[in-house]
Amino acid sequence: MKHHKIFILSIAFALATSVSAKAQFGSFGKKLLDKGTEMVSGGGLNKILKQPQAITTSFKDVDKKGSKPPSFTEGQTPQPLYLLPKAPDGGFKLCAGFYEMINKSYCLHAGTRGPSSGDGYMLAPVLGPKSEVVILILKHAEKHPEVKQHDIQILLWAIIARTKFADMGTDLKLTATTLLSAQELLMLEGGALGVLPQSVMIKAKDQLPSAVQAVFEAENNIRRLASSGSSSYEEMEKYAIIAGIAPQPDPEVPSGIWSLHPQGYYVRYFPSGYSVTRVQVYVPKELIDKGTDLVYDATKGIACPANVGSQRLAQTNEPLNPDYTKKLTIICK
């Protein structure tokens, strides 16, 4: 076991130090393009196109059974969610009542548009090859307030664009090594792509539906920036977020619709852009009376839009501008 730990640490150290001054998208960038070209030779393009996204969650994964209309809690005033007791593994221990929190959130779908007014968002599970490491990043970020939200968003964009840790620039590696253990860093390696040259991108896009082309191209541009070692948040955002208003969503999924959580309580989302979300949780008294221990852990769910052109949003247990002078008006058992 000791030798196993030393082996893992050695790999992580080697990965973390593999980008030096040469990594300014000069010779290192050429190697990535060569790698991308190699991947599509000999029929490899079809293999790339069939490779699943890092996070695969879509509105098809939403369970709409038991949902409630926006008027479900009309006339009730929510209590601060962040004042509830914290759970050991993250999240909040729930009591009967109506709660609200404005929290940090993150875009998990590059090449799409930001939330539009009137978009309906519902709870969906975090699915895909990188779901576990994404959840870990969101959980660990709460323990590292020194890591800026923008830096975490850049790292998440790099991951959903299927960038290998070994190919990431120094700044991204610093964020990753701060938030993840040596063993967890290894989770970033599998299922990644190189930077595909323009000639390959043209061939790939010809084989993709128009709705998917923008995402595929955005991910390739993000991989290029993530590997350059000099990418800024603004540069990355330019490719990750498409300007304009997405097509109108399903009218049967209005803004403020309540999702029934698998544990029996209700949750709904009101995004303000992709970096801020107001979440509300309603816990029926009869659910607590059964003696069930309930925890709302935001990191294990995605706010998923019915509007397929908008972004799915990772949620966190990190409140923005909390007021801890407030007191709950209910008594938790």
URVENPE-V484472 format. One record per pair of residues at least 24 apart in sequence whose C-alpha atoms are under 10 Angstrom apart, sorted by the first residue. I is the first residue (numbers start at 0). GAP is how many residues later the second one is. If there is no record, write none. Layout:
BEGIN
I;GAP + I;GAP
END
This chain:
BEGIN
4;177 + 4;178 + 5;176 + 6;175 + 6;176 + 7;173 + 7;174 + 7;175 + 7;176 + 7;177 + 7;178 + 8;172 + 8;173 + 8;174 + 8;176 + 9;172 + 10;171 + 10;172 + 10;174 + 10;175 + 11;153 + 11;154 + 11;165 + 11;169 + 11;170 + 11;171 + 11;172 + 11;173 + 11;174 + 12;164 + 12;169 + 13;152 + 14;149 + 14;150 + 14;151 + 14;152 + 14;153 + 14;158 + 14;170 + 14;171 + 15;149 + 15;150 + 15;151 + 15;152 + 15;153 + 15;154 + 15;156 + 15;157 + 15;158 + 15;160 + 15;161 + 15;166 + 15;169 + 16;149 + 16;153 + 16;156 + 17;147 + 17;148 + 17;149 + 17;150 + 17;151 + 17;152 + 17;155 + 18;147 + 18;148 + 18;149 + 18;150 + 18;151 + 18;154 + 18;208 + 18;209 + 18;210 + 19;149 + 19;150 + 19;209 + 20;149 + 20;208 + 21;206 + 21;207 + 22;144 + 22;145 + 22;146 + 22;147 + 22;204 + 22;205 + 22;206 + 22;207 + 23;145 + 23;146 + 23;203 + 23;204 + 23;205 + 23;206 + 23;207 + 24;144 + 24;199 + 24;200 + 24;201 + 24;202 + 24;203 + 24;204 + 24;205 + 25;202 + 27;139 + 27;199 + 27;200 + 28;138 + 28;165 + 28;166 + 28;195 + 28;196 + 28;198 + 28;199 + 28;200 + 29;165 + 29;167 + 30;136 + 30;163 + 30;164 + 31;135 + 31;161 + 31;162 + 31;163 + 31;164 + 31;165 + 31;191 + 31;192 + 31;195 + 32;161 + 32;162 + 32;163 + 32;164 + 32;165 + 32;191 + 33;160 + 33;161 + 33;162 + 33;163 + 34;158 + 34;159 + 34;160 + 34;161 + 34;162 + 35;157 + 35;158 + 35;159 + 35;160 + 35;161 + 35;164 + 36;157 + 36;158 + 36;159 + 36;160 + 36;161 + 36;162 + 36;163 + 37;156 + 37;158 + 38;154 + 38;155 + 38;156 + 38;157 + 39;156 + 39;160 + 39;164 + 40;159 + 44;155 + 44;156 + 44;158 + 44;159 + 44;162 + 45;158 + 45;161 + 47;143 + 47;144 + 47;145 + 47;156 + 48;155 + 48;156 + 48;158 + 48;159 + 48;167 + 50;140 + 50;141 + 50;142 + 51;76 + 51;77 + 51;110 + 51;139 + 52;56 + 52;74 + 52;75 + 52;76 + 52;77 + 52;106 + 52;107 + 52;108 + 52;109 + 52;138 + 52;139 + 52;163 + 52;166 + 53;54 + 53;55 + 53;73 + 53;74 + 53;75 + 53;76 + 53;77 + 53;80 + 53;105 + 53;106 + 53;107 + 53;108 + 53;109 + 53;134 + 53;136 + 53;137 + 53;138 + 54;53 + 54;54 + 54;71 + 54;72 + 54;73 + 54;74 + 54;75 + 54;76 + 54;77 + 54;79 + 54;104 + 54;105 + 54;106 + 54;107 + 54;257 + 55;52 + 55;53 + 55;69 + 55;70 + 55;71 + 55;72 + 55;73 + 55;74 + 55;75 + 55;104 + 56;51 + 56;52 + 56;67 + 56;68 + 56;69 + 56;70 + 56;71 + 56;74 + 56;244 + 56;245 + 56;246 + 56;247 + 56;255 + 57;51 + 57;66 + 57;67 + 57;68 + 57;69 + 57;244 + 57;245 + 57;246 + 57;247 + 57;248 + 57;250 + 57;253 + 57;254 + 58;62 + 58;63 + 58;64 + 58;65 + 58;244 + 58;245 + 58;246 + 58;247 + 58;248 + 58;249 + 58;253 + 59;64 + 59;244 + 59;246 + 60;62 + 60;63 + 60;64 + 60;65 + 60;66 + 60;243 + 61;59 + 61;60 + 61;61 + 61;62 + 61;63 + 61;197 + 61;240 + 61;241 + 61;242 + 61;243 + 61;244 + 62;59 + 62;60 + 62;61 + 62;62 + 62;196 + 62;197 + 62;198 + 62;199 + 63;58 + 63;59 + 63;60 + 63;189 + 63;193 + 63;194 + 63;195 + 63;196 + 64;194 + 64;195 + 64;196 + 65;192 + 65;193 + 65;194 + 65;195 + 65;198 + 65;200 + 66;55 + 66;186 + 66;190 + 66;191 + 66;192 + 66;193 + 66;194 + 66;199 + 66;200 + 66;201 + 67;188 + 67;189 + 67;190 + 67;191 + 67;192 + 67;198 + 67;199 + 67;200 + 68;183 + 68;184 + 68;185 + 68;186 + 68;187 + 68;188 + 68;189 + 68;190 + 69;183 + 69;184 + 69;185 + 69;186 + 69;187 + 69;188 + 69;198 + 70;185 + 70;186 + 70;187 + 71;184 + 71;185 + 71;186 + 71;210 + 72;25 + 72;185 + 72;209 + 77;202 + 77;203 + 77;204 + 77;250 + 78;201 + 78;202 + 78;247 + 78;248 + 78;249 + 78;250 + 78;251 + 79;200 + 79;239 + 79;242 + 79;243 + 79;244 + 79;246 + 79;247 + 79;248 + 79;249 + 80;198 + 80;199 + 80;200 + 80;215 + 80;236 + 80;238 + 80;241 + 80;247 + 81;235 + 81;236 + 81;237 + 81;238 + 81;240 + 81;241 + 81;242 + 82;239 + 82;240 + 82;241 + 82;242 + 82;243 + 82;244 + 82;245 + 83;243 + 83;244 + 83;248 + 84;210 + 84;247 + 85;209 + 85;210 + 85;211 + 85;231 + 86;207 + 86;208 + 86;209 + 86;210 + 88;50 + 88;206 + 88;208 + 89;49 + 89;50 + 89;52 + 89;205 + 89;206 + 89;207 + 89;208 + 89;209 + 89;226 + 89;227 + 90;48 + 90;204 + 90;205 + 90;206 + 90;207 + 90;208 + 90;209 + 90;225 + 90;226 + 90;227 + 91;202 + 91;203 + 91;204 + 91;205 + 91;206 + 91;225 + 92;200 + 92;201 + 92;202 + 92;203 + 92;204 + 92;239 + 93;171 + 93;187 + 93;188 + 93;189 + 93;194 + 93;198 + 93;199 + 93;200 + 93;201 + 93;202 + 93;238 + 93;239 + 94;187 + 94;188 + 94;189 + 94;190 + 94;192 + 94;193 + 94;194 + 94;198 + 94;199 + 94;200 + 94;235 + 94;236 + 94;237 + 94;238 + 95;169 + 95;185 + 95;186 + 95;187 + 95;188 + 95;189 + 95;190 + 95;191 + 95;192 + 95;193 + 95;198 + 95;234 + 95;235 + 95;236 + 95;237 + 96;168 + 96;184 + 96;185 + 96;186 + 96;187 + 96;188 + 96;191 + 96;232 + 96;233 + 96;234 + 96;235 + 97;168 + 97;169 + 97;182 + 97;183 + 97;184 + 97;185 + 97;186 + 98;168 + 98;180 + 98;181 + 98;182 + 98;183 + 98;184 + 98;229 + 99;167 + 99;168 + 99;169 + 99;178 + 99;179 + 99;180 + 99;181 + 99;182 + 100;176 + 100;177 + 100;178 + 100;179 + 100;180 + 100;216 + 100;217 + 100;218 + 100;219 + 100;220 + 100;221 + 101;167 + 101;168 + 101;169 + 101;170 + 101;174 + 101;175 + 101;176 + 101;177 + 101;178 + 101;214 + 101;215 + 101;216 + 101;217 + 101;218 + 101;219 + 101;220 + 102;168 + 102;172 + 102;173 + 102;174 + 102;175 + 102;176 + 102;195 + 102;212 + 102;213 + 102;214 + 102;215 + 102;216 + 102;217 + 102;218 + 102;219 + 103;34 + 103;45 + 103;167 + 103;170 + 103;171 + 103;172 + 103;173 + 103;174 + 103;209 + 103;210 + 103;211 + 103;212 + 103;213 + 103;214 + 103;215 + 103;216 + 104;33 + 104;44 + 104;48 + 104;166 + 104;167 + 104;168 + 104;169 + 104;170 + 104;171 + 104;172 + 104;173 + 104;193 + 104;194 + 104;197 + 104;198 + 104;207 + 104;208 + 104;209 + 104;210 + 104;211 + 104;212 + 104;213 + 104;214 + 105;32 + 105;43 + 105;44 + 105;46 + 105;47 + 105;48 + 105;50 + 105;51 + 105;167 + 105;168 + 105;169 + 105;170 + 105;171 + 105;196 + 105;197 + 105;205 + 105;206 + 105;207 + 105;208 + 105;209 + 105;210 + 106;46 + 106;47 + 106;49 + 106;50 + 106;53 + 106;130 + 106;133 + 106;134 + 106;166 + 106;167 + 106;168 + 106;195 + 106;196 + 106;203 + 106;204 + 106;205 + 106;206 + 106;207 + 106;208 + 107;26 + 107;45 + 107;48 + 107;49 + 107;51 + 107;52 + 107;53 + 107;132 + 107;166 + 107;194 + 107;196 + 107;203 + 107;204 + 107;205 + 107;206 + 108;47 + 108;48 + 108;51 + 108;52 + 108;106 + 108;109 + 108;110 + 108;131 + 108;132 + 108;200 + 108;201 + 108;202 + 108;203 + 108;204 + 108;205 + 109;46 + 109;47 + 109;48 + 109;50 + 109;51 + 109;104 + 109;105 + 109;106 + 109;107 + 109;108 + 109;109 + 109;112 + 109;126 + 109;127 + 109;128 + 109;129 + 109;130 + 109;131 + 109;132 + 109;200 + 109;201 + 109;202 + 110;100 + 110;101 + 110;102 + 110;103 + 110;104 + 110;105 + 110;106 + 110;107 + 110;108 + 110;111 + 110;126 + 110;127 + 110;128 + 110;129 + 110;130 + 110;131 + 110;132 + 110;198 + 110;199 + 110;200 + 111;99 + 111;100 + 111;102 + 111;103 + 111;106 + 111;127 + 111;128 + 111;129 + 111;130 + 111;131 + 111;132 + 111;133 + 111;134 + 111;196 + 111;197 + 111;198 + 111;199 + 111;200 + 112;127 + 112;128 + 112;129 + 112;130 + 112;131 + 112;132 + 112;133 + 112;134 + 112;160 + 112;161 + 112;194 + 112;195 + 112;196 + 112;197 + 112;198 + 112;199 + 113;126 + 113;127 + 113;128 + 113;129 + 113;130 + 113;131 + 113;132 + 113;157 + 113;158 + 113;159 + 113;160 + 113;161 + 113;195 + 113;196 + 113;197 + 113;198 + 113;199 + 114;130 + 114;131 + 114;155 + 114;156 + 114;157 + 114;158 + 114;159 + 114;190 + 114;192 + 114;194 + 114;195 + 114;196 + 114;197 + 114;198 + 115;128 + 115;129 + 115;130 + 115;131 + 115;132 + 115;133 + 115;139 + 115;155 + 115;156 + 115;157 + 115;189 + 115;191 + 115;193 + 115;194 + 115;195 + 116;128 + 116;138 + 116;153 + 116;154 + 116;155 + 116;156 + 117;130 + 117;131 + 117;133 + 117;135 + 117;136 + 117;137 + 117;138 + 117;152 + 117;189 + 118;127 + 118;129 + 118;130 + 118;131 + 118;132 + 118;134 + 118;135 + 118;136 + 118;137 + 118;138 + 118;150 + 118;151 + 118;152 + 118;185 + 118;186 + 118;187 + 118;188 + 118;191 + 119;129 + 119;130 + 119;131 + 119;132 + 119;133 + 119;134 + 119;135 + 119;136 + 119;137 + 119;138 + 119;148 + 119;149 + 119;150 + 119;151 + 119;183 + 119;184 + 119;185 + 119;186 + 119;187 + 120;128 + 120;132 + 120;133 + 120;134 + 120;135 + 120;136 + 120;137 + 120;138 + 120;147 + 120;148 + 120;149 + 120;150 + 120;181 + 120;182 + 120;183 + 120;184 + 120;185 + 120;186 + 120;189 + 120;190 + 120;191 + 120;192 + 121;131 + 121;132 + 121;133 + 121;134 + 121;135 + 121;136 + 121;137 + 121;138 + 121;145 + 121;146 + 121;147 + 121;148 + 121;179 + 121;180 + 121;181 + 121;182 + 121;183 + 121;184 + 121;190 + 122;135 + 122;136 + 122;137 + 122;138 + 122;139 + 122;143 + 122;144 + 122;145 + 122;146 + 122;175 + 122;177 + 122;178 + 122;179 + 122;180 + 122;181 + 122;182 + 123;135 + 123;137 + 123;176 + 123;177 + 123;178 + 123;179 + 123;180 + 123;181 + 123;188 + 123;189 + 124;174 + 124;175 + 124;176 + 124;177 + 124;178 + 124;179 + 125;173 + 125;174 + 125;175 + 125;176 + 125;177 + 125;178 + 125;188 + 126;173 + 126;174 + 126;175 + 127;32 + 128;31 + 128;58 + 128;59 + 128;61 + 128;62 + 129;29 + 129;30 + 129;32 + 129;57 + 129;58 + 129;59 + 129;60 + 129;61 + 130;29 + 130;169 + 131;52 + 131;55 + 131;168 + 132;26 + 132;47 + 132;51 + 132;52 + 132;53 + 132;54 + 132;55 + 133;25 + 133;26 + 133;53 + 133;54 + 133;165 + 133;166 + 133;180 + 134;163 + 134;164 + 134;165 + 134;166 + 134;179 + 134;180 + 134;181 + 135;43 + 135;44 + 135;45 + 135;48 + 135;163 + 135;164 + 136;38 + 136;39 + 136;41 + 136;42 + 136;43 + 136;47 + 136;162 + 137;41 + 137;160 + 137;161 + 137;162 + 137;176 + 137;177 + 137;178 + 137;179 + 137;180 + 138;40 + 138;158 + 138;159 + 138;160 + 138;161 + 138;177 + 138;178 + 138;179 + 139;38 + 139;39 + 139;40 + 139;41 + 140;34 + 140;37 + 140;38 + 140;39 + 140;175 + 140;176 + 140;177 + 141;37 + 141;174 + 141;175 + 141;176 + 141;177 + 142;36 + 142;175 + 143;34 + 143;35 + 144;173 + 145;32 + 146;27 + 146;28 + 146;31 + 146;32 + 147;27 + 148;126 + 149;82 + 149;83 + 149;84 + 149;87 + 149;125 + 150;24 + 150;25 + 150;81 + 150;82 + 151;24 + 151;27 + 151;81 + 152;80 + 152;83 + 152;84 + 152;122 + 153;68 + 153;71 + 153;72 + 153;77 + 153;78 + 153;79 + 153;80 + 153;81 + 153;82 + 153;83 + 153;86 + 154;71 + 154;78 + 155;158 + 156;62 + 156;65 + 156;66 + 156;69 + 156;79 + 156;80 + 156;82 + 156;83 + 157;61 + 157;62 + 157;63 + 157;64 + 157;65 + 157;66 + 157;67 + 157;68 + 157;69 + 157;78 + 158;29 + 158;30 + 158;33 + 158;60 + 158;63 + 158;64 + 158;67 + 159;32 + 159;59 + 159;62 + 159;63 + 160;31 + 160;32 + 160;54 + 160;55 + 160;56 + 160;57 + 160;58 + 160;59 + 160;60 + 160;61 + 160;62 + 160;63 + 160;65 + 160;79 + 161;26 + 161;27 + 161;28 + 161;29 + 161;30 + 161;31 + 161;32 + 161;33 + 161;57 + 161;58 + 161;60 + 161;61 + 162;25 + 162;26 + 162;27 + 162;28 + 162;29 + 162;30 + 162;31 + 162;32 + 162;56 + 162;57 + 162;59 + 162;60 + 162;61 + 162;63 + 162;64 + 163;24 + 163;25 + 163;26 + 163;27 + 163;28 + 163;29 + 163;30 + 163;59 + 163;62 + 163;63 + 164;24 + 164;25 + 164;27 + 164;61 + 164;62 + 165;61 + 166;25 + 166;26 + 166;27 + 166;28 + 166;56 + 166;57 + 166;59 + 166;60 + 166;61 + 166;62 + 167;55 + 167;56 + 167;57 + 167;58 + 167;59 + 167;60 + 167;61 + 168;55 + 168;56 + 168;57 + 168;58 + 168;59 + 168;60 + 168;61 + 168;62 + 169;56 + 169;57 + 169;58 + 169;59 + 169;60 + 170;55 + 170;56 + 170;57 + 170;58 + 170;59 + 170;60 + 170;61 + 171;54 + 171;55 + 171;57 + 171;58 + 171;59 + 172;53 + 172;56 + 191;31 + 192;26 + 192;27 + 192;30 + 193;26 + 193;29 + 193;30 + 193;33 + 194;24 + 194;25 + 194;26 + 194;27 + 194;28 + 194;29 + 194;30 + 194;32 + 195;24 + 195;25 + 195;27 + 195;28 + 196;27 + 210;97 + 210;98 + 213;25 + 213;26 + 213;28 + 214;24 + 214;25 + 214;26 + 214;27 + 217;24 + 239;71 + 240;33 + 240;69 + 240;70 + 241;67 + 241;68 + 241;69 + 244;64 + 244;65 + 245;61 + 245;62 + 245;63 + 245;64 + 245;65 + 246;60 + 246;61 + 246;62 + 246;63 + 247;58 + 247;59 + 247;60 + 247;61 + 247;62 + 248;56 + 248;57 + 248;58 + 248;59 + 248;60 + 248;61 + 249;55 + 249;56 + 249;57 + 249;58 + 250;55 + 250;56 + 251;54 + 252;52 + 252;53 + 252;54 + 253;52 + 254;50 + 254;51 + 255;24 + 257;24 + 260;35 + 260;40 + 262;24 + 262;29 + 262;30 + 262;31 + 262;32 + 262;33 + 263;24 + 263;28 + 263;30 + 264;29 + 264;30 + 264;31 + 266;29 + 266;36 + 267;35 + 268;33 + 268;34 + 268;35 + 268;36 + 268;44 + 268;46 + 269;33 + 270;32 + 270;42 + 272;38 + 272;40 + 273;36 + 273;37 + 273;38 + 273;39 + 273;40 + 273;41 + 274;38 + 274;39 + 274;40 + 275;37 + 275;39 + 275;40 + 275;43 + 275;44 + 276;26 + 276;36 + 276;37 + 276;38 + 276;39 + 276;42 + 276;43 + 277;37 + 277;41 + 277;42 + 278;24 + 278;36 + 287;44 + 287;45 + 288;44 + 290;42
END
